[in-house]
Amino acid sequence: MSQNPLNRAQVEQLVRQSLSRFVGQGSSQQSLAPNPLVVNVSARHCHLSQASVEVLFGKGHTLTPMKDLYMDGQYAAKESVTMIGPRSRVISNLRILGPCRDFDQVELAYTDAISLGFKIPVRNSGDIAGTPGCMLMGPAGFLEMKEGVIRAAPHVHMAPEDAAYYGVEDKSFMKLRVGGDIGVTFDRIFVRVDPSFKLEVHIDTDEGNACGFTQDTPCELIK
């Protein structure tokens, strides 16, 4: 005896059930998003102005791209510096990320700050007023930063189409649900919206280690 064919509502229900079991970028919601979600762990690094690059590496020196980052136009430079913190504690080979910016900024994880003897605030990039400074050493000289050492707040870059999909605005906040063996939800992921951005979340090494994050860990953005 033949079975009755499925009607449209039954077919749609089966599709939804199938999608709910799909594990890709973390959930069926992510699989239907306009762009794939990428989560990257950002190791300690610094951003420099062109003037500061010349102080550290010599007049006329420009950064040399070594490795492209996920965001278009961003790269890890071949150049690195030595960072000198309180009580003369140092971090060698602090990577510079390019291209140059209008300000100098060093981004550390909490454990980096402890090892250097710093007490640094959690700040969004560029919000450096009142933050600690440090000394940077390059092959051609020293740069004294009066301020600019921060622990970068976890954040997500997204294009306007992503913001529309998730129902968020620039400078708002989202949650990042991280799966895996531990499972952690970050409650305050700062949203940055710009047409040039790809959908990418940045967390630091401490945050990545705390949740056991790997490139295979399922993640989900939640409004």
N, CA, C and O of each residue as an XYZ file, in Angstrom:
892
protein
N       0.855     -1.183      0.000
C       0.000      0.000      0.000
C       0.893      1.235      0.000
O       1.771      1.347      0.855
N       0.695      2.164     -0.932
C       1.565      3.328     -1.070
C       1.188      4.383     -0.041
O       0.024      4.523      0.333
N       2.219      5.139      0.416
C       2.001      6.203      1.378
C       1.530      7.462      0.664
O       1.840      7.677     -0.508
N       0.762      8.309      1.398
C       0.340      9.577      0.835
C       1.539     10.503      0.685
O       2.407     10.526      1.558
N       1.608     11.275     -0.411
C       2.733     12.200     -0.573
C       2.699     13.283      0.494
O       1.636     13.657      0.990
N       3.893     13.784      0.840
C       3.996     14.839      1.844
C       3.475     16.156      1.284
O       3.709     16.492      0.123
N       2.768     16.892      2.129
C       2.353     18.215      1.692
C       3.462     19.232      1.979
O       4.482     18.892      2.580
N       3.256     20.481      1.545
C       4.300     21.501      1.662
C       4.694     21.758      3.118
O       5.877     21.895      3.430
N       3.707     21.821      4.000
C       4.002     22.101      5.406
C       4.867     21.002      6.014
O       5.771     21.280      6.803
N       4.583     19.740      5.639
C       5.372     18.637      6.168
C       6.811     18.684      5.644
O       7.763     18.421      6.379
N       6.948     19.025      4.358
C       8.288     19.142      3.778
C       9.090     20.238      4.488
O      10.258     20.041      4.824
N       8.459     21.381      4.712
C       9.156     22.486      5.382
C       9.556     22.094      6.797
O      10.634     22.467      7.260
N       8.705     21.348      7.486
C       9.035     20.912      8.834
C      10.244     19.982      8.832
O      11.120     20.101      9.690
N      10.299     19.062      7.882
C      11.433     18.149      7.776
C      12.725     18.902      7.479
O      13.781     18.571      8.019
N      12.639     19.917      6.618
C      13.825     20.720      6.295
C      14.326     21.441      7.537
O      15.529     21.464      7.797
N      13.407     22.036      8.314
C      13.802     22.736      9.534
C      14.439     21.779     10.532
O      15.420     22.133     11.186
N      13.907     20.595     10.655
C      14.481     19.615     11.568
C      15.883     19.210     11.141
O      16.776     19.036     11.970
N      16.061     19.064      9.827
C      17.375     18.705      9.302
C      18.380     19.814      9.566
O      19.515     19.552      9.966
N      17.956     21.067      9.340
C      18.858     22.201      9.577
C      19.219     22.336     11.037
O      20.336     22.734     11.366
N      18.287     22.008     11.924
C      18.566     22.139     13.354
C      19.636     21.162     13.805
O      20.265     21.367     14.843
N      19.856     20.081     13.023
C      20.904     19.111     13.365
C      22.217     19.428     12.681
O      23.235     18.789     12.945
N      22.192     20.427     11.792
C      23.389     20.747     11.031
C      24.425     21.420     11.923
O      24.105     22.380     12.624
N      25.645     20.938     11.905
C      26.732     21.542     12.660
C      27.752     22.068     11.674
O      28.512     21.307     11.075
N      27.759     23.371     11.515
C      28.728     23.999     10.618
C      29.426     25.081     11.381
O      30.388     24.824     12.105
N      28.936     26.321     11.221
C      29.487     27.430     11.985
C      28.771     27.573     13.320
O      28.844     28.642     13.926
N      28.100     26.574     13.791
C      27.558     26.579     15.141
C      26.074     26.305     15.214
O      25.612     25.761     16.218
N      25.293     26.661     14.182
C      23.855     26.421     14.250
C      23.255     26.618     12.878
O      23.929     27.071     11.953
N      21.950     26.268     12.743
C      21.278     26.479     11.475
C      21.156     27.956     11.169
O      21.195     28.358     10.006
N      21.007     28.776     12.215
C      20.939     30.216     12.003
C      22.193     30.697     11.296
O      22.113     31.488     10.356
N      23.371     30.220     11.747
C      24.621     30.628     11.130
C      24.709     30.140      9.684
O      25.232     30.845      8.820
N      24.199     28.935      9.420
C      24.304     28.394      8.074
C      23.462     29.174      7.074
O      23.736     29.143      5.874
N      22.424     29.885      7.566
C      21.561     30.658      6.695
C      21.968     32.128      6.625
O      21.341     32.904      5.904
N      23.000     32.517      7.356
C      23.453     33.904      7.372
C      24.054     34.282      6.024
O      24.497     33.411      5.276
N      24.072     35.599      5.705
C      24.609     36.028      4.409
C      26.099     35.748      4.245
O      26.579     35.594      3.122
N      26.834     35.682      5.354
C      28.273     35.422      5.292
C      28.668     34.443      6.393
O      28.061     34.448      7.464
N      29.670     33.606      6.151
C      30.099     32.646      7.172
C      30.746     33.347      8.358
O      31.475     34.324      8.188
N      30.480     32.848      9.553
C      31.085     33.399     10.760
C      32.479     32.819     10.942
O      32.671     31.604     10.895
N      33.446     33.701     11.149
C      34.822     33.299     11.431
C      35.189     33.849     12.806
O      34.968     35.026     13.088
N      35.749     32.996     13.657
C      36.246     33.412     14.965
C      37.745     33.183     14.991
O      38.211     32.076     14.722
N      38.505     34.221     15.312
C      39.957     34.114     15.358
C      40.486     34.579     16.705
O      39.968     35.518     17.310
N      41.536     33.894     17.159
C      42.228     34.287     18.385
C      43.335     35.265     18.013
O      44.194     34.965     17.183
N      43.301     36.423     18.631
C      44.270     37.477     18.339
C      45.358     37.470     19.395
O      45.105     37.789     20.557
N      46.583     37.104     18.990
C      47.717     37.110     19.915
C      48.185     38.546     20.145
O      47.803     39.455     19.409
N      49.002     38.741     21.155
C      49.517     40.081     21.463
C      50.206     40.688     20.239
O      50.878     39.990     19.481
N      50.030     41.990     20.062
C      50.582     42.678     18.904
C      50.520     44.174     19.123
O      50.005     44.642     20.139
N      51.047     44.925     18.168
C      50.958     46.377     18.263
C      50.618     46.981     16.912
O      50.877     46.396     15.860
N      50.032     48.169     16.973
C      49.756     49.001     15.802
C      50.574     50.275     15.959
O      50.653     50.831     17.055
N      51.178     50.736     14.883
C      52.037     51.914     14.955
C      51.703     52.909     13.866
O      51.181     52.549     12.811
N      52.013     54.173     14.138
C      51.948     55.191     13.104
C      53.203     55.106     12.242
O      54.193     54.491     12.639
N      53.160     55.724     11.061
C      54.331     55.724     10.195
C      55.502     56.441     10.870
O      56.647     56.008     10.744
N      55.224     57.524     11.577
C      56.292     58.248     12.275
C      56.976     57.354     13.306
O      58.198     57.401     13.449
N      56.204     56.542     14.023
C      56.780     55.651     15.031
C      57.578     54.532     14.385
O      58.610     54.122     14.916
N      57.112     54.031     13.242
C      57.876     53.019     12.503
C      59.254     53.562     12.146
O      60.248     52.843     12.248
N      59.321     54.805     11.733
C      60.602     55.395     11.339
C      61.505     55.622     12.546
O      62.725     55.507     12.428
N      60.929     55.941     13.701
C      61.735     56.060     14.916
C      62.385     54.724     15.256
O      63.556     54.676     15.635
N      61.633     53.652     15.120
C      62.103     52.327     15.527
C      62.983     51.644     14.486
O      63.888     50.887     14.836
N      62.718     51.911     13.197
C      63.403     51.162     12.137
C      64.216     52.034     11.187
O      64.886     51.510     10.297
N      64.170     53.330     11.355
C      64.965     54.210     10.521
C      64.117     55.066      9.605
O      63.023     54.672      9.200
N      64.629     56.237      9.284
C      63.903     57.193      8.459
C      63.573     56.591      7.096
O      64.433     55.999      6.444
N      62.316     56.748      6.671
C      61.870     56.249      5.384
C      61.464     54.785      5.376
O      60.986     54.282      4.359
N      61.647     54.091      6.498
C      61.298     52.662      6.544
C      59.782     52.478      6.504
O      59.047     53.224      7.151
N      59.320     51.492      5.751
C      57.901     51.135      5.706
C      57.738     49.671      6.089
O      58.652     48.867      5.905
N      56.577     49.333      6.618
C      56.318     47.964      7.033
C      56.327     47.013      5.833
O      55.895     47.366      4.735
N      56.824     45.812      6.069
C      56.899     44.789      5.029
C      55.861     43.705      5.306
O      55.999     42.976      6.288
N      54.828     43.573      4.478
C      53.828     42.534      4.724
C      54.449     41.134      4.727
O      55.229     40.796      3.836
N      54.104     40.331      5.718
C      54.587     38.960      5.821
C      53.456     37.955      5.616
O      53.623     36.946      4.930
N      52.294     38.247      6.224
C      51.166     37.323      6.131
C      49.869     38.112      6.133
O      49.641     38.938      7.017
N      49.017     37.861      5.142
C      47.716     38.524      5.098
C      46.823     37.998      6.214
O      46.819     36.801      6.505
N      46.074     38.890      6.831
C      45.080     38.505      7.816
C      43.739     38.285      7.130
O      43.588     38.558      5.939
N      42.768     37.790      7.890
C      41.473     37.475      7.285
C      40.781     38.719      6.747
O      40.127     38.671      5.706
N      40.927     39.835      7.460
C      40.304     41.077      7.018
C      41.087     41.651      5.841
O      42.311     41.765      5.906
N      40.395     42.008      4.779
C      41.056     42.531      3.583
C      41.910     43.753      3.917
O      41.478     44.654      4.635
N      43.139     43.763      3.377
C      44.033     44.890      3.550
C      44.843     44.875      4.828
O      45.733     45.709      4.998
N      44.560     43.944      5.737
C      45.288     43.853      7.004
C      46.341     42.748      6.911
O      46.126     41.730      6.252
N      47.471     42.956      7.571
C      48.536     41.956      7.485
C      49.423     41.992      8.724
O      49.506     43.001      9.425
N      50.082     40.865      8.973
C      51.156     40.812      9.959
C      52.440     41.191      9.244
O      52.761     40.632      8.195
N      53.169     42.131      9.803
C      54.399     42.609      9.178
C      55.584     41.729      9.576
O      55.548     41.039     10.594
N      56.624     41.766      8.762
C      57.859     41.073      9.114
C      58.513     41.709     10.338
O      59.200     41.046     11.114
N      58.279     43.007     10.488
C      58.921     43.732     11.584
C      58.284     43.404     12.935
O      57.072     43.218     13.034
N      59.101     43.339     13.947
C      58.648     43.183     15.326
C      59.510     44.061     16.219
O      60.577     44.523     15.813
N      59.034     44.287     17.440
C      59.750     45.141     18.380
C      59.857     44.436     19.726
O      59.189     43.433     19.977
N      60.699     44.975     20.571
C      60.786     44.530     21.960
C      60.026     45.518     22.821
O      60.248     46.726     22.736
N      59.134     45.009     23.645
C      58.342     45.851     24.535
C      58.928     45.790     25.937
O      59.178     44.709     26.471
N      59.143     46.955     26.524
C      59.703     47.045     27.873
C      58.619     47.592     28.797
O      58.122     48.702     28.607
N      58.267     46.799     29.793
C      57.210     47.182     30.709
C      57.756     47.647     32.037
O      58.952     47.913     32.158
N      56.891     47.751     33.044
C      57.342     48.151     34.378
C      58.412     47.201     34.917
O      58.432     46.011     34.602
N      59.289     47.758     35.728
C      60.373     46.994     36.350
C      61.259     46.311     35.305
O      61.871     45.277     35.575
N      61.319     46.915     34.088
C      62.225     46.473     33.013
C      61.935     45.063     32.517
O      62.816     44.431     31.935
N      60.735     44.556     32.729
C      60.350     43.270     32.165
C      60.026     43.460     30.692
O      59.485     44.493     30.298
N      60.362     42.449     29.868
C      60.257     42.639     28.420
C      59.469     41.524     27.752
O      59.375     40.410     28.268
N      58.910     41.844     26.604
C      58.382     40.869     25.655
C      59.130     41.082     24.360
O      59.099     42.172     23.788
N      59.802     40.044     23.896
C      60.551     40.125     22.652
C      59.651     39.744     21.475
O      58.662     39.028     21.636
N      60.009     40.230     20.305
C      59.319     39.864     19.063
C      57.823     40.146     19.115
O      57.007     39.306     18.736
N      57.478     41.331     19.585
C      56.086     41.763     19.559
C      55.739     42.150     18.126
O      56.292     43.109     17.587
N      54.835     41.413     17.519
C      54.535     41.574     16.097
C      53.794     42.884     15.823
O      52.913     43.284     16.583
N      54.163     43.534     14.739
C      53.463     44.731     14.290
C      52.443     44.321     13.235
O      52.757     43.548     12.330
N      51.231     44.835     13.351
C      50.207     44.608     12.344
C      50.044     45.864     11.507
O      50.028     46.979     12.028
N      49.925     45.668     10.204
C      49.772     46.798      9.297
C      48.417     46.777      8.623
O      47.654     45.820      8.753
N      48.128     47.849      7.900
C      48.969     49.021      7.641
C      49.044     49.951      8.840
O      48.379     49.730      9.852
N      49.867     51.003      8.717
C      50.042     51.951      9.810
C      48.735     52.665     10.126
O      47.869     52.826      9.266
N      48.614     53.085     11.370
C      47.441     53.819     11.834
C      47.856     55.237     12.236
O      49.016     55.624     12.098
N      46.897     55.986     12.726
C      47.164     57.349     13.168
C      47.618     57.402     14.616
O      47.937     58.480     15.118
N      47.654     56.269     15.298
C      48.020     56.233     16.707
C      48.779     54.944     16.993
O      48.735     53.996     16.210
N      49.473     54.925     18.124
C      50.210     53.741     18.558
C      49.401     53.006     19.621
O      48.831     53.625     20.520
N      49.357     51.685     19.509
C      48.565     50.889     20.446
C      49.179     49.506     20.587
O      49.560     48.886     19.594
N      49.273     49.030     21.803
C      49.734     47.670     22.091
C      48.571     46.902     22.697
O      47.924     47.380     23.628
N      48.303     45.709     22.168
C      47.210     44.875     22.666
C      47.790     43.605     23.300
O      48.474     42.822     22.642
N      47.503     43.424     24.581
C      48.010     42.293     25.348
C      46.861     41.483     25.928
O      45.762     42.001     26.125
N      47.118     40.218     26.198
C      46.194     39.420     26.997
C      46.474     39.696     28.474
O      47.508     40.263     28.827
N      45.555     39.293     29.310
C      45.685     39.565     30.743
C      46.945     38.936     31.322
O      47.635     39.562     32.126
N      47.253     37.700     30.921
C      48.450     37.038     31.435
C      49.725     37.727     30.954
O      50.723     37.742     31.675
N      49.711     38.303     29.738
C      50.855     39.091     29.278
C      51.074     40.279     30.206
O      52.199     40.572     30.610
N      49.985     40.952     30.534
C      50.078     42.136     31.384
C      50.627     41.783     32.764
O      51.440     42.520     33.322
N      50.180     40.657     33.308
C      50.674     40.234     34.618
C      52.172     39.982     34.569
O      52.902     40.411     35.463
N      52.637     39.290     33.530
C      54.064     38.972     33.430
C      54.920     40.217     33.283
O      56.077     40.231     33.703
N      54.356     41.267     32.687
C      55.083     42.520     32.517
C      54.950     43.455     33.712
O      55.695     44.430     33.816
N      54.021     43.176     34.607
C      53.795     44.050     35.742
C      52.825     45.172     35.472
O      52.814     46.172     36.189
N      51.993     45.017     34.424
C      51.015     46.028     34.052
C      49.675     45.772     34.723
O      49.330     44.632     35.035
N      48.931     46.839     34.939
C      47.495     46.759     35.215
C      46.820     47.506     34.082
O      46.816     48.737     34.064
N      46.246     46.770     33.129
C      45.705     47.399     31.926
C      44.191     47.244     31.869
O      43.651     46.241     32.336
N      43.508     48.223     31.302
C      42.047     48.152     31.204
C      41.604     47.403     29.946
O      42.367     47.268     28.990
N      40.377     46.926     29.962
C      39.742     46.370     28.760
C      39.169     47.544     27.979
O      38.321     48.278     28.487
N      39.626     47.718     26.757
C      39.194     48.852     25.945
C      38.942     48.404     24.514
O      39.494     47.402     24.059
N      38.104     49.155     23.809
C      37.964     48.981     22.374
C      39.134     49.652     21.679
O      39.691     50.626     22.185
N      39.502     49.132     20.528
C      40.642     49.672     19.799
C      40.453     51.160     19.535
O      39.386     51.599     19.106
N      41.510     51.929     19.800
C      41.471     53.364     19.605
C      41.079     54.141     20.839
O      41.321     55.346     20.907
N      40.473     53.481     21.825
C      40.068     54.137     23.064
C      41.215     54.005     24.067
O      41.182     53.150     24.952
N      42.211     54.849     23.921
C      43.448     54.671     24.687
C      43.688     55.773     25.713
O      44.690     55.729     26.427
N      42.805     56.750     25.807
C      43.000     57.844     26.760
C      43.067     57.302     28.184
O      42.194     56.547     28.612
N      44.105     57.691     28.910
C      44.242     57.282     30.296
C      44.787     55.880     30.505
O      44.809     55.393     31.636
N      45.226     55.222     29.443
C      45.782     53.870     29.569
C      47.284     53.948     29.837
O      47.899     54.987     29.600
N      47.882     52.857     30.329
C      49.327     52.881     30.591
C      50.139     53.015     29.298
O      49.658     52.697     28.210
N      51.351     53.481     29.441
C      52.288     53.536     28.330
C      53.381     52.491     28.499
O      53.342     51.686     29.429
N      54.341     52.506     27.609
C      55.451     51.558     27.671
C      56.582     52.072     26.786
O      56.461     53.119     26.149
N      57.669     51.331     26.755
C      58.782     51.632     25.870
C      58.886     50.513     24.831
O      58.852     49.332     25.174
N      59.014     50.898     23.562
C      59.261     49.938     22.488
C      60.681     50.145     21.963
O      61.147     51.276     21.830
N      61.354     49.046     21.671
C      62.725     49.104     21.165
C      62.797     48.417     19.808
O      62.351     47.281     19.652
N      63.363     49.115     18.829
C      63.589     48.570     17.503
C      65.054     48.647     17.153
O      65.858     49.117     17.958
N      65.417     48.196     15.968
C      66.835     48.193     15.587
C      67.437     49.582     15.427
O      68.659     49.733     15.450
N      66.583     50.609     15.263
C      67.115     51.957     15.025
C      66.866     52.916     16.179
O      67.352     54.046     16.146
N      66.124     52.498     17.196
C      65.862     53.430     18.281
C      64.776     52.984     19.226
O      64.247     51.876     19.124
N      64.451     53.878     20.155
C      63.453     53.622     21.179
C      62.250     54.540     20.961
O      62.394     55.676     20.509
N      61.068     54.030     21.289
C      59.849     54.811     21.226
C      59.182     54.756     22.588
O      58.843     53.680     23.080
N      58.995     55.917     23.194
C      58.285     55.983     24.467
C      56.820     56.291     24.218
O      56.477     57.380     23.756
N      55.968     55.346     24.520
C      54.526     55.528     24.405
C      53.985     56.022     25.740
O      54.127     55.349     26.761
N      53.372     57.189     25.731
C      52.808     57.754     26.961
C      51.542     57.011     27.377
O      51.207     56.968     28.561
N      50.840     56.429     26.408
C      49.624     55.672     26.650
C      49.421     54.711     25.489
O      50.142     54.776     24.493
N      48.442     53.817     25.613
C      48.123     52.954     24.476
C      48.237     51.468     24.713
O      48.056     50.689     23.777
N      48.536     51.035     25.956
C      48.610     49.601     26.244
C      47.259     49.157     26.792
O      46.823     49.634     27.840
N      46.595     48.240     26.082
C      45.243     47.826     26.459
C      45.092     46.313     26.375
O      45.903     45.615     25.766
N      44.043     45.838     26.997
C      43.520     44.505     26.707
C      42.313     44.724     25.816
O      41.323     45.312     26.254
N      42.373     44.269     24.595
C      41.303     44.547     23.633
C      40.019     43.827     24.035
O      40.028     42.632     24.330
N      38.925     44.566     24.039
C      37.625     43.960     24.317
C      37.264     42.993     23.196
O      37.524     43.292     22.031
N      36.673     41.842     23.511
C      36.230     40.941     22.441
C      35.219     41.649     21.555
O      34.333     42.344     22.052
N      35.346     41.477     20.261
C      34.526     42.254     19.331
C      34.270     41.488     18.048
O      34.939     40.498     17.754
N      33.291     41.961     17.289
C      32.971     41.354     15.999
C      32.945     42.436     14.933
O      32.320     43.482     15.108
N      33.630     42.176     13.829
C      33.555     43.020     12.645
C      32.456     42.457     11.743
O      32.347     41.242     11.575
N      31.646     43.339     11.165
C      30.625     42.853     10.243
C      30.243     43.937      9.239
O      30.370     45.131      9.507
N      29.775     43.489      8.082
C      29.267     44.387      7.049
C      27.813     44.746      7.374
O      27.178     44.078      8.190
N      27.283     45.803      6.734
C      25.882     46.178      6.988
C      24.893     45.043      6.753
O      23.892     44.955      7.464
N      25.143     44.171      5.777
C      24.219     43.057      5.520
C      24.196     42.071      6.677
O      23.160     41.474      6.970
N      25.353     41.898      7.344
C      25.398     41.036      8.521
C      24.648     41.684      9.680
O      23.905     41.014     10.397
N      24.848     42.993      9.862
C      24.158     43.711     10.936
C      22.642     43.636     10.754
O      21.901     43.471     11.723
N      22.190     43.759      9.507
C      20.758     43.662      9.233
C      20.240     42.266      9.546
O      19.148     42.118     10.094
N      21.012     41.246      9.203
C      20.596     39.862      9.445
C      20.467     39.578     10.947
O      19.499     38.961     11.390
N      21.462     40.041     11.724
C      21.450     39.764     13.160
C      20.611     40.767     13.935
O      20.333     40.553     15.115
N      20.199     41.864     13.292
C      19.382     42.856     13.960
C      20.144     43.687     14.975
O      19.627     44.002     16.047
N      21.390     44.046     14.631
C      22.223     44.833     15.543
C      22.724     46.079     14.830
O      22.618     46.190     13.609
N      23.272     47.020     15.603
C      23.817     48.251     15.076
C      25.270     48.408     15.483
O      25.749     47.739     16.398
N      25.961     49.297     14.797
C      27.334     49.625     15.152
C      27.403     50.093     16.603
O      26.573     50.885     17.050
N      28.397     49.598     17.328
C      28.659     49.944     18.728
C      27.632     49.364     19.689
O      27.517     49.821     20.826
N      26.884     48.359     19.241
C      26.015     47.621     20.153
C      26.783     46.382     20.640
O      27.986     46.260     20.406
N      26.087     45.478     21.311
C      26.734     44.285     21.837
C      25.956     43.035     21.442
O      24.735     43.062     21.284
N      26.704     41.928     21.286
C      26.123     40.621     21.017
C      26.720     39.608     21.982
O      27.602     39.928     22.779
N      26.219     38.378     21.894
C      26.804     37.268     22.627
C      27.449     36.302     21.635
O      26.982     36.144     20.507
N      28.523     35.666     22.072
C      29.165     34.611     21.287
C      29.091     33.323     22.076
O      29.700     33.200     23.139
N      28.342     32.358     21.554
C      28.242     31.049     22.191
C      29.288     30.119     21.572
O      29.270     29.863     20.368
N      30.187     29.627     22.398
C      31.259     28.740     21.944
C      30.946     27.331     22.421
O      30.723     27.111     23.612
N      30.928     26.380     21.500
C      30.635     24.990     21.853
C      31.884     24.243     22.278
O      32.781     24.815     22.897
N      31.937     22.972     21.945
C      33.098     22.164     22.309
C      32.949     21.503     23.663
O      31.862     21.471     24.239
N      34.067     20.971     24.170
C      34.051     20.206     25.414
C      33.764     21.058     26.642
O      33.252     20.552     27.640
N      34.088     22.344     26.582
C      33.882     23.207     27.740
C      32.583     23.984     27.599
O      31.714     23.912     28.469
N      32.450     24.713     26.526
C      31.232     25.479     26.297
C      31.197     26.758     27.113
O      31.050     26.724     28.334
N      31.331     27.879     26.435
C      31.368     29.186     27.095
C      30.543     30.166     26.272
O      30.517     30.077     25.045
N      29.876     31.092     26.934
C      29.189     32.177     26.237
C      29.786     33.508     26.672
O      29.777     33.841     27.857
N      30.299     34.261     25.721
C      30.788     35.609     25.978
C      29.604     36.570     25.827
O      28.961     36.612     24.778
N      29.324     37.338     26.879
C      28.107     38.151     26.913
C      28.259     39.533     26.302
O      27.256     40.168     25.977
N      29.498     40.024     26.132
C      29.682     41.398     25.662
C      30.675     41.417     24.496
O      31.852     41.740     24.658
N      30.163     41.065     23.331
C      30.951     41.144     22.101
C      30.599     42.461     21.417
O      29.481     42.635     20.932
N      31.549     43.379     21.379
C      31.317     44.708     20.827
C      31.174     44.629     19.308
O      31.969     43.963     18.643
N      30.172     45.301     18.762
C      29.864     45.217     17.334
C      30.465     46.408     16.597
O      30.267     47.560     16.982
N      31.208     46.105     15.522
C      31.734     47.139     14.632
C      31.205     46.862     13.229
O      31.394     45.772     12.691
N      30.547     47.847     12.648
C      29.920     47.679     11.336
C      30.578     48.625     10.341
O      30.711     49.824     10.590
N      30.991     48.055      9.199
C      31.579     48.864      8.126
C      31.452     48.070      6.827
O      31.598     46.848      6.843
N      31.183     48.741      5.700
C      31.046     48.015      4.425
C      32.289     47.227      4.029
O      32.188     46.270      3.262
N      33.452     47.611      4.534
C      34.689     46.922      4.164
C      34.963     45.684      5.010
O      35.904     44.944      4.724
N      34.160     45.442      6.048
C      34.445     44.359      6.982
C      33.912     43.017      6.507
O      32.873     42.933      5.852
N      34.651     41.972      6.853
C      34.148     40.603      6.795
C      33.634     40.226      8.180
O      34.013     40.837      9.179
N      32.771     39.216      8.231
C      32.200     38.781      9.505
C      33.258     37.996     10.279
O      33.565     36.850      9.952
N      33.804     38.635     11.310
C      34.900     38.019     12.060
C      34.860     38.473     13.507
O      34.758     39.666     13.793
N      34.943     37.502     14.428
C      35.041     37.779     15.860
C      36.497     37.649     16.279
O      37.192     36.724     15.857
N      36.952     38.574     17.106
C      38.290     38.507     17.686
C      38.187     38.305     19.194
O      37.534     39.082     19.890
N      38.829     37.268     19.683
C      39.035     37.078     21.115
C      40.535     36.961     21.333
O      41.272     36.675     20.389
N      41.003     37.177     22.569
C      42.451     37.098     22.793
C      42.853     35.697     23.224
O      42.008     34.811     23.348
N      44.151     35.499     23.452
C      44.663     34.155     23.740
C      44.138     33.609     25.067
O      43.874     32.412     25.182
N      43.985     34.469     26.057
C      43.433     34.004     27.328
C      41.998     33.523     27.153
O      41.616     32.477     27.677
N      41.218     34.287     26.419
C      39.819     33.922     26.191
C      39.715     32.647     25.359
O      38.869     31.793     25.624
N      40.583     32.522     24.351
C      40.583     31.318     23.532
C      40.975     30.086     24.334
O      40.369     29.025     24.181
N      41.989     30.221     25.191
C      42.423     29.091     26.019
C      41.362     28.707     27.042
O      41.174     27.526     27.337
N      40.665     29.709     27.584
C      39.660     29.443     28.619
C      38.510     28.590     28.099
O      37.937     27.791     28.840
N      38.174     28.762     26.820
C      37.047     27.992     26.279
C      37.520     26.835     25.391
O      36.703     26.190     24.734
N      38.823     26.569     25.367
C      39.339     25.455     24.574
C      39.102     25.627     23.093
O      38.863     24.652     22.381
N      39.166     26.873     22.617
C      38.815     27.148     21.224
C      39.841     26.592     20.253
O      41.047     26.719     20.463
N      39.344     25.968     19.177
C      40.144     25.584     18.014
C      39.361     25.997     16.774
O      38.210     26.420     16.881
N      39.972     25.878     15.605
C      39.293     26.245     14.376
C      38.114     25.323     14.073
O      37.288     25.641     13.217
N      38.026     24.182     14.766
C      36.907     23.248     14.569
C      35.787     23.448     15.606
O      34.773     22.752     15.561
N      35.966     24.378     16.521
C      34.959     24.585     17.561
C      33.738     25.303     16.986
O      33.892     26.366     16.384
N      32.542     24.761     17.151
C      31.346     25.447     16.656
C      31.054     26.697     17.472
O      31.134     26.682     18.700
N      30.713     27.786     16.774
C      30.421     29.061     17.440
C      29.153     29.661     16.849
O      28.796     29.394     15.701
N      28.482     30.474     17.651
C      27.233     31.086     17.220
C      27.123     32.498     17.784
O      27.336     32.711     18.977
N      26.798     33.446     16.944
C      26.525     34.811     17.387
C      25.045     34.933     17.755
O      24.171     34.449     17.035
N      24.782     35.583     18.877
C      23.420     35.735     19.369
C      23.190     37.206     19.709
O      24.038     37.844     20.333
N      22.055     37.732     19.300
C      21.734     39.120     19.623
C      21.501     39.285     21.113
O      21.219     40.390     21.575
